[in-house]
Amino acid sequence: MAKISAIHRNKRRQHLVAKFAAKRAELKKILSDPNTTDEEFYVAQRKLTRLPRNSSKVRVRNRCNITGRPRAYMGRFGLSRITFRELALAGRIPGVTKSSW
């Protein structure tokens, strides 16, 4: 199990990403537009840097939904490999069976 503080820190980051997503998208659209004047560009850039760092999607860490483990995350299921294996062997993940040949 991951440290509770790390899990909560990541949840705070996810909340900030959701809160500032629209504002960030709007500013990035201004920055990527080739018709933007230099003045508008620098104003948008300044506003973007003033937003909280943790409101960037890049800073969110993928973690297992059950244990909070940050490594070996399987995005399709939202689980770490260890938790995935335990649940699959117990038959709790629909459509997943152990391979044998």
N, C-alpha and C positions, 0 to 999 in steps of 0.2 A: 504494500500500500504506500502510495506517495505521501509526502508531508502534506498535512491539511493546509498549511499556509501557502504552499505552492499551488494547490488546487484552487484555493480562494483567490489568489493573485491572478491566476489565469481566467477565472470567472469574471473578475473585475475588468480585466482587459477585454473580454468578450462583450461585456456591457458597454464599455466605452466605444468599442468599434461600432456597435449597433447605434449608439447615440450620435456619433459624429459621421456616420457613413454618408449621409446625404450632403453634408457640408463639404466633406473631403472630395466627394465625386464632383461637385460643382466647381471647386477650386482647381482640381486636376483637369477638368474639361477646359477651363480658361487657359491653363498652362500648356495644354497640348494643341490648342487651336492656333494654326499658323497666321490667322488674321488678327490676333491680339496685338495691341500696341505694346511697346516696351514698358510704358508706365503701368498699364493694366497688369502686365505679366509680373512685374516686381511687387505690386500691391498684393496680387493673389499669392505669390510666393511667400511674402511676409506673413500673410494670414495663415497659410498652411503650416509654416514653422511655429506659429504661436499655439496651434492645437496641441493637446497632450500627446506625448510620444506613444503612450499605450493605446491611443485610439487608432493606430495603424494596424491593418490586418496581419502584417508580417510578424508582429510581436506576439500573436496568439499561438500557443503551443498545442498541437494535437495531443490529447490525452485519452486514455481508456475511460469510458463512461462509468465503469464499475469500480476499478481500482485506482484510477488516476495515474497509471504508469505512463511516462512520456515516451518511452522507447518502444520499438516494434509495434507501432500503431497501424492497424488495418482500417483504412478509411471507409471501406465498403460496409463494414460492420460497426465501426466506432469502438472497437475493442483492441486490447493488446493481444499479441499472439498467444500468451499464456492463458488469459481469460477465454479467448476464442476456443482454444483446444479443450479446456475444461467443459465449456458449455456445449461444444459440438459432440464430445464423447458422451455427455449426459443426454444428448438428443434435444436440447433446448433451442437450437437454432434451426428453423424450418428450412428444408431443402439441402442441408449439409450432412453428408454421411462420410464415415471414414473410408478411405480408399483401400482396396485390397485386390491383389491380382496374383 
